[in-house]
Amino acid sequence: MAYQTLTVEIDDYVALIRLNRPEALNALNSQLLSELGNALAEADQNEKVRCIVLTGSEKAFAAGADIKEMAEKSFVEVYNDDLFGAEIDRITATRKPIIAAVSGYALGGGCELAMACDFIICADNAKFGQPEINLGVIAGIGGTQRLTRFVGKSKSMEMHLTGRFMDATEAERAGLVSRVVPATKLIPEAVATARKITEKSLVAVMAAKEAVNRAYETTMREGILFERRTFQALFATEDQKEGMAAFLEKREPQFRDR
Ligand code: CO8
């Protein structure tokens, strides 16, 4: 499908999705979020995709929800439309892994979108923030919940209350991102990381994603039980037999996703 607010390139089982509204620093409007939901759903269905990298431009991953589009809306309008609620749910419903490759600004909805991905690799020029407070609102697509779980209450509260930005070094120290790389290496590093994931059994990859997400969505007890059952269930796959046999035979596994 052709998109107006993003581009999709598929190469060697990695889908690279680039947000592309340079005139607004990739601000998230309804069209972009709807197209992103469609692109991710297509990637989920496409056998030629086993991992997704979501990125923006060098200057901005995304500078937030589109303020121009939102400014004049009433409560009833945003409530009736469930503004961006359904769109973000479609993004988090993606079953294949999504790596956010963040360069420049990831602010407001942009920071929330990055956090809705499975992990974040960022460039050394990245800036994360939840500056909605400066607009007289608060985060609306998960920021108060995800940032708090990722970096703890104190740092999250400060960011939400003051709107200050976190740079790449602080983001890595706080556990918001998995890795910081030089800006020029961001896409090659993110794609290389995605490619490593494409070599695994897709069944095991999707199961691992589901299990890790349980750590954020349920209690420890339920999460441990989910992990245990999922681990046990993977013994029903051919890939488990192949993976363990390959190790014992000192060769590379040939996974077949079944
Ligand atoms: N929305 C719309 N347009 C934007 C946005 C945005 N969030 N951010 C930047 N732009 C536009 C600017 O208006 C400007 O357009 P123009 O050239 O037509 O004036 C263009 O992008 C370039 O921006 P700047 O000239 O401002 O570039 P600077 O390099 O000077 O500054 C900043 C970059 C610091 C990123 C600055 O643009 C900025 O502060 N942007 C706004 C950041 C922000 O407040 N984000 C939070 C938005 S609210 C939000 O995300 C809510 C999420 C929850 C949604 C759920 C809904 C219920």
Residues whose N, C-alpha, C, O or C-beta is under 5 A from the ligand:
A	BS01	CO8	E23 A24 L25 A27 A63 G64 A65 D66 I67 K68 L83 F84 Y105 L107 G108 G109 P131 E132 I138 A139 G140 I141
